Amino acid sequence: MSDFRTQLTVPALGIAPDEADQVPRLCRFRDEHPGVIIGSGGFGTWQARIPEPDGETVITRYTLRELLDKLSQLITGNDGQPSGAPDESADQ
């Protein structure tokens, strides 16, 4: 258990032990949208905080998969085209 993939997977299980398959997706999202904060919302939920010009948007879901699905919808918009929603990289 010393190969690189195992080294990434074992600590990742601490992040989302019931959804280890979502951890790479979470890592990609965080790399693509560094301004969005994702973490435990307490009470067994996942939460994302998306900075906005006039405050912030907070999204809470019971599973990491549901949260990432919702964030993906916000990014692509209803027409399947990128909406620019949680992308703060342009501000930096």
C-alpha positions as CSV (number, residue, x, y, z in Angstrom):
1,M,0.0,0.0,0.0
2,S,2.7,2.5,-0.8
3,D,1.9,3.4,-4.3
4,F,0.8,7.0,-5.1
5,R,-2.9,6.1,-5.7
6,T,-3.1,4.4,-2.3
7,Q,-1.5,7.4,-0.6
8,L,-4.2,9.7,-2.1
9,T,-7.0,7.4,-1.3
10,V,-6.3,6.5,2.4
11,P,-6.3,10.2,3.6
12,A,-9.3,10.9,1.3
13,L,-11.4,8.4,3.1
14,G,-11.2,10.6,6.1
15,I,-12.8,13.4,4.1
16,A,-15.8,11.4,2.9
17,P,-15.6,7.8,4.1
18,D,-19.0,6.9,2.6
19,E,-18.3,8.6,-0.7
20,A,-14.7,7.9,-1.6
21,D,-15.5,7.9,-5.3
22,Q,-16.5,11.6,-5.0
23,V,-13.2,12.7,-3.5
24,P,-11.4,13.1,-6.8
25,R,-14.4,15.1,-8.1
26,L,-14.2,17.3,-5.0
27,C,-10.4,17.9,-5.6
28,R,-11.0,18.8,-9.2
29,F,-13.8,21.3,-8.2
30,R,-11.6,22.9,-5.6
31,D,-8.7,23.3,-8.1
32,E,-11.1,24.8,-10.7
33,H,-12.9,27.1,-8.2
34,P,-10.6,28.0,-5.4
35,G,-12.9,30.8,-4.1
36,V,-15.7,28.3,-3.2
37,I,-15.3,26.8,0.2
38,I,-16.6,23.3,0.7
39,G,-16.8,21.4,4.0
40,S,-18.9,20.0,6.7
41,G,-22.1,21.8,7.3
42,G,-22.6,20.0,10.6
43,F,-25.4,17.5,11.4
44,G,-24.1,15.1,8.7
45,T,-24.4,17.6,5.8
46,W,-22.0,19.1,3.2
47,Q,-22.0,22.8,2.6
48,A,-20.5,25.1,-0.1
49,R,-20.1,28.8,0.4
50,I,-19.9,30.7,-2.9
51,P,-18.7,34.4,-2.7
52,E,-20.9,36.9,-4.5
53,P,-20.3,40.6,-5.2
54,D,-23.0,41.4,-2.7
55,G,-22.5,38.7,-0.1
56,E,-22.5,34.9,-0.5
57,T,-24.6,31.9,-1.5
58,V,-24.6,28.9,0.8
59,I,-25.7,25.5,-0.5
60,T,-26.3,22.5,1.9
61,R,-26.8,18.9,0.9
62,Y,-26.8,15.6,2.7
63,T,-24.2,14.0,0.5
64,L,-21.1,15.2,-1.2
65,R,-22.4,13.8,-4.5
66,E,-25.6,15.9,-4.2
67,L,-23.6,19.0,-3.4
68,L,-21.2,18.6,-6.3
69,D,-24.1,17.8,-8.6
70,K,-25.8,21.1,-7.5
71,L,-22.6,23.1,-7.9
72,S,-22.2,21.6,-11.4
73,Q,-25.7,22.7,-12.3
74,L,-24.9,26.2,-11.2
75,I,-21.7,26.3,-13.2
76,T,-23.2,25.0,-16.4
77,G,-26.5,26.8,-16.1
78,N,-29.8,25.4,-17.3
79,D,-28.8,25.5,-21.0
80,G,-25.7,23.4,-20.5
81,Q,-23.4,26.4,-21.1
82,P,-21.0,27.7,-18.5
83,S,-22.7,30.4,-16.5
84,G,-19.6,31.6,-14.6
85,A,-21.4,31.1,-11.3
86,P,-19.0,29.9,-8.7
87,D,-15.8,30.9,-10.6
88,E,-13.9,33.5,-8.6
89,S,-10.6,33.0,-10.5
90,A,-11.4,36.1,-12.6
91,D,-11.5,38.2,-9.5
92,Q,-8.0,37.2,-8.4
